Amino acid sequence: MTDLPSSPAPTTRREHDSLGDRDVPEAVYWGISTLRAVENFPVSGRPIGSLRSLVRALGAVKRAAARANESLGLLEPDKSAAIQAAAGEVMGGRWDDQFVVDAIQGGAGTSTNMNANEVIANRALELLGRGKGDYSALHPIDDVNRSQSTNDVYPTAVKIALQLDLAKLCAEHSLLIESFQAKATEFTGIVKVGRTQLQDAVPMSLGQEFGAFAETLREDRHRLLELLPHLAESNLGATAIGTGITAPSGYREAVIRELASITDLPLASASNLVEATSDTGVFLLVSGVLKRAAVKLSKICNDLRLLSSGPQAGFAEIFLPAVQAGSSIMPGKVNPVIPEMVNQVAFRVVGADATVTMAVEAGQLQLNAFEPVMADSLLESLAWLTVACRQLRTHCVDGITANVPMLQQRMLGSISVVTGLAPLLGYAAAAELAKEALASGRGIAELVLERGLLDRQQAETVLSAAALAGLG
């Protein structure tokens, strides 16, 4: 006898929700809610699966909820174990390609929460030896989402994701500080003309200039670290609007305890869950600090571009590493492309801050429906700033060198040294010296000695590099 051909495996499965039935591809782990969201929100082209920290955080929240529900007798041990295992895989990144909902979505993050519920439920069903979509055995809402609402799951996951990505930014920020500080040490004895309003001011050292860059960044790192305690507050257990409806007694404390253990973060329950569910001010705070850090970093990059401008007709005080050819028409041209990239990152962060500001303002009554665009904006800003800091350090700052001959030449002919004489000779007399030096092309020291205003030893002491730049 000839074996009969086997029936081909089904390519779809039928799922049901309150709006009706839909066919879902059999191979995927998401379900009908995710399918509808994909159809409804083809906006940015960035699926939430591309937001690694957010997906990791969602897995952590679902794992903590399963543990808490099991401890309170609300979830059978076998279901809890399967959900925890699936959620652990989500945390590890195994199913990122299954988180397909667009980052920009209506519904206050409900589609993101349901995407997580469905992926974890269908993977848990597999682990239990069941088929995808067999929700009578384990349900995305009744089991994976038990004692929860999008309105406490989503903001908690976003805050955890922000903490994770903020730690990465702070680490890169610290390395960039160290790079600028190393250059400050390297350039300690190199004296140059300082500038205010793009006009010659008084002497300083190149090391002082780079040390100021390091200190500017150091101040911003302190501000970034100050955000962490604000992000540690969670409204888990608040469910829909902060009243805790559908969450049993003891769940709030249990789920926060489990989530803190899973994430190794110092999480705490909000003192007022209604306020914590409706108020998104913490996201505005984070956005403002990120904007500050971006703007100040961009200002430093403006200075690097000015100081390296040239090589013949500009400031030409420092050399940035040449990382690529600068022109398709001008042979030999090299541009400050790394600082320019950082500038553009800063522009984007400033724009993201405007987005977050408007989204926070648009909240109404007990919920802000616009947390998805806040999350996308903040996580993008963190990711871009982290890369910008790394590239600025490794492809620019670490390789900066000083144009010592140019700096020495300018100092020899600079009238800026006359400021050091003002306390001895008086402002008016010093100003006359400056005018004559400019008109005649002669040096300040030469004129001082010629007029007998100071003897040679006095002039050398007052006009020394150490005295002029405050290095002594």
C-alpha positions as a printed NumPy array, in Angstrom:
array([[  0.   ,   0.   ,   0.   ],
       [  1.039,   3.542,  -0.677],
       [  0.969,   5.931,   2.249],
       [ -1.565,   8.666,   1.855],
       [ -0.088,  12.176,   1.804],
       [ -0.348,  13.903,   5.147],
       [ -2.473,  17.025,   5.451],
       [ -0.456,  20.227,   5.328],
       [ -0.033,  22.   ,   8.636],
       [ -2.479,  24.878,   9.084],
       [ -0.993,  28.272,   8.309],
       [ -3.373,  30.21 ,  10.547],
       [ -5.28 ,  29.774,  13.788],
       [ -8.63 ,  31.322,  14.65 ],
       [ -8.704,  33.641,  17.681],
       [-11.587,  35.544,  19.238],
       [-11.952,  38.841,  21.08 ],
       [-14.84 ,  41.147,  21.954],
       [-14.899,  42.485,  18.383],
       [-15.15 ,  39.076,  16.726],
       [-12.935,  36.407,  15.173],
       [ -9.702,  36.791,  13.21 ],
       [ -7.19 ,  34.435,  11.651],
       [ -3.691,  34.784,  13.108],
       [ -0.602,  33.253,  11.45 ],
       [  0.045,  29.943,  13.146],
       [  3.789,  30.499,  13.475],
       [  3.622,  33.712,  15.493],
       [  3.376,  33.994,  19.257],
       [  1.267,  37.143,  19.285],
       [ -2.476,  36.998,  18.932],
       [ -5.621,  38.807,  17.85 ],
       [ -5.109,  41.96 ,  19.945],
       [ -1.65 ,  42.425,  18.489],
       [ -2.955,  41.765,  14.985],
       [ -5.504,  44.553,  15.312],
       [ -2.876,  46.936,  16.721],
       [ -0.481,  46.245,  13.838],
       [ -3.281,  47.127,  11.42 ],
       [ -4.288,  50.235,  13.364],
       [ -0.892,  51.817,  14.007],
       [  1.476,  51.617,  11.001],
       [  3.12 ,  54.856,  12.121],
       [  6.853,  54.979,  12.819],
       [  7.988,  51.639,  11.459],
       [  9.717,  51.033,  14.804],
       [  8.182,  48.008,  16.558],
       [  8.404,  47.85 ,  20.325],
       [ 10.682,  44.859,  19.836],
       [ 13.364,  47.342,  18.793],
       [ 13.155,  48.902,  22.258],
       [ 15.182,  46.207,  24.005],
       [ 15.035,  47.735,  27.477],
       [ 11.245,  48.143,  27.325],
       [ 10.663,  44.535,  26.248],
       [ 13.019,  43.374,  28.982],
       [ 11.089,  45.43 ,  31.513],
       [  7.738,  44.064,  30.336],
       [  9.023,  40.532,  30.81 ],
       [ 10.181,  41.412,  34.312],
       [  6.786,  42.864,  35.259],
       [  4.932,  39.791,  33.973],
       [  7.313,  37.468,  35.779],
       [  6.88 ,  39.377,  39.043],
       [  3.089,  39.36 ,  38.658],
       [  3.047,  35.581,  38.142],
       [  5.112,  35.067,  41.301],
       [  2.9  ,  37.404,  43.32 ],
       [ -0.318,  35.828,  42.046],
       [  0.961,  32.339,  42.828],
       [  1.996,  33.354,  46.34 ],
       [ -1.519,  34.663,  46.956],
       [ -3.149,  31.486,  45.618],
       [ -4.5  ,  33.191,  42.495],
       [ -2.459,  31.253,  39.94 ],
       [ -1.816,  27.518,  39.804],
       [  1.859,  26.582,  40.239],
       [  2.152,  24.951,  36.797],
       [  0.731,  28.005,  35.053],
       [  2.902,  30.305,  37.121],
       [  6.025,  28.312,  36.27 ],
       [  5.248,  28.386,  32.548],
       [  4.492,  32.121,  32.588],
       [  7.669,  32.844,  34.547],
       [  9.759,  30.783,  32.145],
       [  8.25 ,  32.492,  29.1  ],
       [  8.633,  35.912,  30.691],
       [ 12.259,  35.098,  31.447],
       [ 12.849,  34.356,  27.767],
       [ 11.236,  37.698,  26.911],
       [ 13.58 ,  39.417,  29.342],
       [ 16.541,  37.733,  27.664],
       [ 15.552,  38.93 ,  24.189],
       [ 14.567,  35.591,  22.663],
       [ 11.216,  36.856,  21.395],
       [ 11.976,  40.46 ,  20.466],
       [ 10.87 ,  39.773,  16.882],
       [  7.41 ,  38.885,  18.215],
       [  6.89 ,  42.353,  19.693],
       [  5.546,  43.833,  16.494],
       [  3.226,  46.641,  17.596],
       [  4.417,  50.097,  16.537],
       [  5.983,  52.169,  19.312],
       [  3.503,  54.971,  18.544],
       [ -0.003,  53.784,  19.33 ],
       [ -3.308,  54.876,  20.753],
       [ -4.705,  53.308,  23.904],
       [ -2.164,  54.399,  26.524],
       [  0.037,  51.361,  25.871],
       [ -2.726,  48.733,  25.899],
       [ -1.482,  47.271,  22.607],
       [  2.03 ,  46.934,  24.009],
       [  0.717,  45.237,  27.149],
       [ -1.431,  42.85 ,  25.093],
       [  1.468,  42.071,  22.768],
       [  3.435,  40.998,  25.855],
       [  0.478,  39.07 ,  27.306],
       [ -0.086,  37.143,  24.082],
       [  3.556,  36.309,  23.41 ],
       [  4.082,  35.106,  26.961],
       [  0.795,  33.168,  26.983],
       [  1.491,  31.337,  23.716],
       [  5.061,  30.529,  24.682],
       [  3.842,  29.322,  28.093],
       [  1.293,  27.112,  26.321],
       [  4.104,  25.559,  24.311],
       [  6.04 ,  24.882,  27.492],
       [  2.934,  23.168,  28.886],
       [  2.68 ,  20.99 ,  25.777],
       [ -0.282,  22.878,  24.343],
       [ -0.802,  24.58 ,  21.018],
       [ -0.686,  28.301,  20.426],
       [ -4.087,  29.906,  20.898],
       [ -5.356,  27.225,  23.332],
       [ -6.418,  29.93 ,  25.754],
       [ -8.765,  27.633,  27.656],
       [ -5.606,  26.163,  29.178],
       [ -3.78 ,  29.45 ,  29.825],
       [ -5.177,  32.861,  28.95 ],
       [ -3.326,  36.093,  28.039],
       [ -5.617,  38.212,  30.219],
       [ -7.031,  35.896,  32.883],
       [ -3.628,  34.388,  33.688],
       [ -0.717,  36.46 ,  32.287],
       [ -2.444,  39.792,  33.017],
       [ -4.077,  38.707,  36.3  ],
       [ -4.269,  41.463,  38.968],
       [ -2.926,  43.968,  36.421],
       [ -3.974,  46.746,  34.087],
       [ -2.102,  48.379,  31.241],
       [ -2.288,  51.517,  33.361],
       [  0.064,  50.153,  36.009],
       [  2.046,  47.657,  33.893],
       [  3.037,  50.022,  31.096],
       [  4.309,  53.019,  33.108],
       [  6.168,  50.698,  35.454],
       [  7.863,  48.98 ,  32.518],
       [  8.751,  52.334,  30.972],
       [ 10.332,  53.528,  34.231],
       [ 12.373,  50.335,  34.518],
       [ 13.476,  50.672,  30.881],
       [ 14.518,  54.268,  31.503],
       [ 16.584,  53.201,  34.51 ],
       [ 18.332,  50.52 ,  32.468],
       [ 19.137,  52.867,  29.599],
       [ 20.038,  55.734,  31.91 ],
       [ 22.689,  53.504,  33.484],
       [ 24.179,  52.909,  30.021],
       [ 24.225,  56.628,  29.27 ],
       [ 25.871,  57.438,  32.602],
       [ 28.561,  54.837,  31.951],
       [ 29.411,  56.343,  28.553],
       [ 29.147,  59.846,  29.996],
       [ 31.707,  58.915,  32.662],
       [ 34.128,  57.594,  30.061],
       [ 33.767,  60.801,  28.04 ],
       [ 34.498,  62.845,  31.176],
       [ 37.649,  60.815,  31.743],
       [ 38.707,  61.41 ,  28.138],
       [ 38.338,  65.188,  28.429],
       [ 40.113,  65.129,  31.799],
       [ 43.016,  63.197,  30.305],
       [ 43.349,  65.817,  27.59 ],
       [ 43.22 ,  68.544,  30.249],
       [ 46.214,  66.947,  31.936],
       [ 48.035,  66.482,  28.631],
       [ 47.519,  70.133,  27.667],
       [ 48.258,  71.651,  31.1  ],
       [ 51.295,  73.748,  30.142],
       [ 50.113,  74.884,  26.724],
       [ 49.132,  78.554,  26.999],
       [ 46.77 ,  80.151,  24.521],
       [ 44.565,  83.192,  24.09 ],
       [ 41.145,  82.821,  25.637],
       [ 38.127,  84.371,  23.953],
       [ 34.884,  86.034,  24.939],
       [ 32.291,  86.958,  22.324],
       [ 34.727,  85.528,  19.75 ],
       [ 37.17 ,  88.341,  20.537],
       [ 40.579,  87.961,  22.178],
       [ 40.256,  87.96 ,  25.963],
       [ 43.009,  86.904,  28.37 ],
       [ 45.512,  84.051,  28.368],
       [ 44.625,  80.597,  29.627],
       [ 45.942,  77.112,  29.149],
       [ 44.492,  74.63 ,  26.708],
       [ 44.373,  72.276,  29.667],
       [ 42.069,  74.655,  31.523],
       [ 39.779,  74.767,  28.52 ],
       [ 39.513,  70.973,  28.309],
       [ 39.22 ,  70.697,  32.093],
       [ 36.182,  72.969,  31.896],
       [ 34.645,  70.622,  29.31 ],
       [ 35.162,  67.718,  31.715],
       [ 33.602,  69.611,  34.615],
       [ 30.606,  70.643,  32.524],
       [ 29.922,  66.995,  31.736],
       [ 30.568,  65.99 ,  35.341],
       [ 27.814,  68.331,  36.521],
       [ 25.389,  66.821,  34.025],
       [ 26.236,  63.296,  35.156],
       [ 25.218,  64.263,  38.692],
       [ 21.886,  65.54 ,  37.362],
       [ 21.359,  62.32 ,  35.397],
       [ 22.021,  60.154,  38.446],
       [ 19.559,  62.204,  40.47 ],
       [ 16.789,  60.922,  38.2  ],
       [ 17.083,  57.321,  39.376],
       [ 15.181,  57.673,  42.686],
       [ 12.297,  59.362,  40.864],
       [ 12.073,  56.473,  38.407],
       [ 12.066,  53.911,  41.211],
       [  8.491,  54.757,  42.222],
       [  5.94 ,  52.327,  40.765],
       [  2.145,  52.25 ,  40.672],
       [  1.928,  48.465,  40.269],
       [ -1.19 ,  47.308,  42.052],
       [ -3.035,  50.473,  41.114],
       [ -4.688,  48.681,  38.168],
       [ -7.012,  50.935,  36.136],
       [ -7.033,  54.321,  37.879],
       [ -5.296,  53.802,  41.203],
       [ -8.062,  52.248,  43.265],
       [ -6.592,  48.753,  42.938],
       [ -9.76 ,  47.18 ,  41.578],
       [ -9.22 ,  43.466,  40.649],
       [ -5.945,  43.382,  42.621],
       [ -6.376,  41.397,  45.857],
       [ -5.12 ,  42.42 ,  49.273],
       [ -1.376,  41.899,  49.564],
       [ -0.748,  41.886,  45.824],
       [  0.645,  45.414,  45.684],
       [  3.339,  44.692,  48.258],
       [  4.11 ,  41.248,  46.85 ],
       [  4.498,  42.316,  43.223],
       [  6.782,  45.252,  44.059],
       [  8.928,  42.975,  46.216],
       [  9.19 ,  40.38 ,  43.442],
       [  9.889,  42.968,  40.752],
       [ 12.656,  44.551,  42.812],
       [ 14.208,  41.114,  43.245],
       [ 13.983,  40.281,  39.545],
       [ 15.379,  43.598,  38.296],
       [ 17.8  ,  44.237,  41.16 ],
       [ 16.476,  47.799,  41.271],
       [ 15.453,  49.662,  44.458],
       [ 11.77 ,  49.924,  43.507],
       [  9.129,  51.32 ,  45.834],
       [  5.359,  51.589,  45.73 ],
       [  3.915,  55.052,  45.197],
       [  2.295,  56.573,  48.262],
       [ -0.769,  57.694,  46.312],
       [ -1.687,  55.311,  43.511],
       [ -4.343,  57.564,  41.992],
       [ -1.82 ,  60.381,  41.654],
       [  0.886,  58.019,  40.425],
       [ -1.422,  56.67 ,  37.701],
       [ -2.554,  60.05 ,  36.404],
       [  0.617,  62.116,  36.812],
       [  3.431,  61.694,  34.283],
       [  5.603,  64.493,  35.626],
       [  8.536,  62.149,  36.147],
       [  8.828,  61.72 ,  32.378],
       [  8.926,  65.494,  31.974],
       [ 11.696,  65.648,  34.574],
       [ 13.746,  63.005,  32.757],
       [ 13.214,  64.746,  29.43 ],
       [ 14.333,  68.088,  30.817],
       [ 17.555,  66.686,  32.232],
       [ 18.306,  64.855,  28.99 ],
       [ 17.773,  68.099,  27.096],
       [ 20.145,  69.913,  29.441],
       [ 22.82 ,  67.242,  28.957],
       [ 22.35 ,  67.245,  25.191],
       [ 22.475,  71.024,  24.841],
       [ 25.626,  71.344,  26.93 ],
       [ 27.317,  68.505,  25.06 ],
       [ 26.373,  70.213,  21.802],
       [ 27.921,  73.469,  23.03 ],
       [ 31.183,  71.652,  23.72 ],
       [ 31.075,  70.234,  20.193],
       [ 30.558,  73.757,  18.83 ],
       [ 33.757,  74.77 ,  20.629],
       [ 35.667,  71.788,  19.269],
       [ 34.576,  72.689,  15.752],
       [ 35.672,  76.309,  16.21 ],
       [ 38.992,  75.457,  17.824],
       [ 39.803,  73.003,  15.034],
       [ 38.571,  75.21 ,  12.181],
       [ 41.029,  75.671,   9.366],
       [ 43.51 ,  74.24 ,   8.762],
       [ 44.794,  77.529,   7.346],
       [ 42.057,  80.142,   7.55 ],
       [ 40.485,  79.243,  10.886],
       [ 41.425,  79.032,  14.566],
       [ 43.525,  75.897,  13.97 ],
       [ 44.404,  75.565,  17.656],
       [ 43.684,  71.839,  17.869],
       [ 43.567,  68.975,  15.411],
       [ 40.642,  66.551,  15.463],
       [ 41.3  ,  63.024,  14.203],
       [ 40.583,  62.685,  10.491],
       [ 37.976,  59.937,  10.293],
       [ 36.762,  60.325,   6.71 ],
       [ 37.224,  62.393,   3.578],
       [ 35.219,  65.571,   3.85 ],
       [ 34.2  ,  66.473,   0.343],
       [ 33.16 ,  64.947,  -2.941],
       [ 34.566,  67.963,  -4.808],
       [ 37.386,  69.475,  -2.699],
       [ 40.412,  67.16 ,  -2.53 ],
       [ 42.036,  66.845,   0.865],
       [ 39.22 ,  68.5  ,   2.805],
       [ 38.466,  66.994,   6.229],
       [ 35.411,  67.982,   8.257],
       [ 34.569,  67.738,  12.   ],
       [ 31.938,  65.094,  11.291],
       [ 31.826,  63.521,  14.755],
       [ 31.014,  66.764,  16.607],
       [ 28.521,  67.558,  13.839],
       [ 26.806,  64.231,  14.458],
       [ 26.605,  64.983,  18.178],
       [ 25.092,  68.387,  17.397],
       [ 22.349,  66.7  ,  15.401],
       [ 21.659,  64.215,  18.185],
       [ 21.214,  67.172,  20.512],
       [ 18.762,  68.805,  18.108],
       [ 16.71 ,  65.6  ,  18.116],
       [ 16.741,  65.404,  21.917],
       [ 15.509,  68.998,  22.152],
       [ 12.684,  68.128,  19.756],
       [ 11.865,  65.03 ,  21.792],
       [ 11.638,  67.193,  24.902],
       [  9.009,  69.343,  23.188],
       [  7.082,  66.171,  22.335],
       [  7.22 ,  64.893,  25.91 ],
       [  6.227,  68.298,  27.246],
       [  3.088,  68.42 ,  25.119],
       [  2.24 ,  64.785,  25.863],
       [  2.491,  65.324,  29.618],
       [  0.31 ,  68.433,  29.361],
       [ -2.319,  66.568,  27.321],
       [ -3.18 ,  64.097,  30.089],
       [ -6.799,  64.148,  31.245],
       [ -8.341,  63.169,  34.575],
       [ -7.176,  59.767,  35.872],
       [ -4.896,  58.725,  32.989],
       [ -2.511,  60.12 ,  30.43 ],
       [ -3.172,  58.335,  27.149],
       [  0.035,  59.589,  25.553],
       [  2.657,  57.615,  27.446],
       [  3.682,  55.654,  24.313],
       [  5.061,  58.75 ,  22.586],
       [  6.761,  59.781,  25.85 ],
       [  8.393,  56.371,  26.121],
       [  9.499,  56.318,  22.488],
       [ 10.907,  59.854,  22.715],
       [ 12.784,  59.284,  25.958],
       [ 14.191,  55.889,  25.04 ],
       [ 15.333,  57.229,  21.664],
       [ 17.001,  60.218,  23.354],
       [ 18.82 ,  57.95 ,  25.788],
       [ 19.953,  55.569,  23.06 ],
       [ 21.154,  58.326,  20.734],
       [ 22.957,  60.237,  23.493],
       [ 24.685,  57.055,  24.623],
       [ 26.01 ,  56.387,  21.117],
       [ 26.927,  60.066,  20.668],
       [ 29.019,  60.068,  23.847],
       [ 30.806,  56.872,  22.836],
       [ 31.572,  58.019,  19.299],
       [ 32.692,  61.469,  20.435],
       [ 35.126,  59.848,  22.863],
       [ 36.53 ,  57.066,  20.691],
       [ 36.494,  58.824,  17.296],
       [ 37.315,  62.365,  18.355],
       [ 38.372,  63.414,  21.865],
       [ 40.833,  60.584,  22.5  ],
       [ 42.751,  61.576,  19.369],
       [ 42.775,  65.377,  19.7  ],
       [ 46.209,  66.988,  19.489],
       [ 47.311,  70.576,  20.085],
       [ 48.725,  72.853,  17.39 ],
       [ 51.511,  74.056,  19.685],
       [ 53.437,  76.199,  17.124],
       [ 50.275,  78.129,  16.253],
       [ 49.38 ,  78.68 ,  19.908],
       [ 52.905,  79.871,  20.759],
       [ 53.   ,  82.225,  17.78 ],
       [ 49.715,  83.821,  18.754],
       [ 50.743,  84.236,  22.372],
       [ 53.99 ,  85.983,  21.347],
       [ 52.095,  88.603,  19.405],
       [ 49.012,  88.83 ,  21.58 ],
       [ 48.029,  92.058,  23.322],
       [ 45.794,  90.034,  25.657],
       [ 48.725,  89.871,  28.096],
       [ 48.221,  93.567,  28.861],
       [ 45.405,  92.672,  31.248],
       [ 48.027,  91.282,  33.603],
       [ 49.62 ,  94.724,  33.778],
       [ 46.457,  96.625,  34.674],
       [ 46.777,  96.11 ,  38.467],
       [ 50.334,  97.535,  38.352],
       [ 50.034, 100.28 ,  35.752],
       [ 46.339, 101.122,  35.886],
       [ 43.623, 100.428,  33.357],
       [ 44.178, 103.58 ,  31.267],
       [ 47.913, 103.098,  30.905],
       [ 47.445,  99.432,  30.016],
       [ 44.858, 100.406,  27.387],
       [ 47.332, 102.844,  25.807],
       [ 49.916, 100.093,  25.633],
       [ 47.399,  97.834,  23.886],
       [ 46.565, 100.497,  21.308],
       [ 50.212, 101.179,  20.532],
       [ 50.999,  97.479,  20.276],
       [ 48.189,  97.002,  17.773],
       [ 49.198, 100.024,  15.73 ],
       [ 52.926,  99.302,  15.683],
       [ 52.934,  95.505,  15.648],
       [ 55.382,  95.495,  18.564],
       [ 55.039,  93.301,  21.647],
       [ 53.66 ,  94.437,  25.   ],
       [ 56.787,  93.379,  26.89 ],
       [ 58.996,  95.32 ,  24.507],
       [ 56.986,  98.507,  25.008],
       [ 56.901,  98.117,  28.79 ],
       [ 60.691,  97.829,  28.974],
       [ 61.254, 100.637,  26.5  ],
       [ 59.141, 103.015,  28.586],
       [ 60.719, 101.887,  31.822],
       [ 57.357, 100.988,  33.293],
       [ 58.801,  97.773,  34.778],
       [ 62.255,  96.303,  35.014],
       [ 63.033,  93.095,  33.137],
       [ 62.538,  90.786,  36.132],
       [ 59.177,  92.364,  36.987],
       [ 58.023,  92.128,  33.377],
       [ 59.06 ,  88.499,  33.049],
       [ 57.272,  87.605,  36.282],
       [ 54.03 ,  89.453,  35.517],
       [ 53.927,  88.381,  31.88 ],
       [ 54.933,  84.765,  32.445],
       [ 52.627,  82.034,  31.192],
       [ 52.055,  80.78 ,  34.736],
       [ 50.957,  84.189,  35.974],
       [ 48.841,  85.068,  32.979],
       [ 46.954,  81.764,  32.913],
       [ 46.702,  81.363,  36.662],
       [ 48.864,  78.268,  36.622],
       [ 51.263,  79.321,  39.378]])
